Amino acid sequence: QAQLVESGGGLVEPGGSLRLSCLASGITFRTFAMSWFRQAPGKERELVASIDNIGYRTYYLESVKGRFTISRDNGKSMISLQMNRVTPEDAAMYYCKANNGLGLVYWGLGTQVTVSS
């Protein structure tokens, strides 16, 4: 059974850093592109960053470029999102998504990021 479990969320001050992780199980991880999405209250879910199955190509939402870094470890079936210079606009529930491009899509339950001084 496929499962994605996010962790690492919490309270961070503006300008601070946080590292999110997503651990996958029940899937052939190396065949899945992985993404981080976020959704703030009253807003639509948006793609924050993605990485292809071998970690070669990445994509970033314009507002997080230069501040966030997505990475993956296929040996550990895990992706991470390093968040630096966090702003109040980054506060949201962050979700991990796996997509093999052939119709298999899985989502985690999310981890909350709160930005406050």
HUVENCOR-V147069 format. One record per residue. N is the residue number from 0. NEAR is the number of other C-alpha atoms within 12 Angstrom. Layout:
BEGIN
N	NEAR
N	NEAR
END
This chain:
BEGIN
0	9
1	21
2	24
3	32
4	29
5	33
6	27
7	27
8	30
9	23
10	25
11	26
12	22
13	21
14	19
15	24
16	26
17	33
18	30
19	36
20	35
21	41
22	34
23	35
24	24
25	16
26	23
27	22
28	34
29	26
30	21
31	34
32	39
33	48
34	44
35	47
36	36
37	35
38	26
39	23
40	15
41	9
42	12
43	12
44	19
45	25
46	25
47	34
48	37
49	34
50	35
51	28
52	27
53	22
54	25
55	15
56	17
57	25
58	26
59	25
60	22
61	13
62	19
63	26
64	19
65	17
66	25
67	31
68	31
69	38
70	34
71	36
72	24
73	26
74	14
75	17
76	30
77	36
78	42
79	37
80	40
81	28
82	37
83	24
84	24
85	30
86	26
87	19
88	22
89	37
90	28
91	31
92	35
93	41
94	40
95	44
96	42
97	41
98	28
99	22
100	15
101	10
102	10
103	18
104	22
105	29
106	27
107	28
108	22
109	30
110	32
111	28
112	34
113	28
114	27
115	17
116	12
END
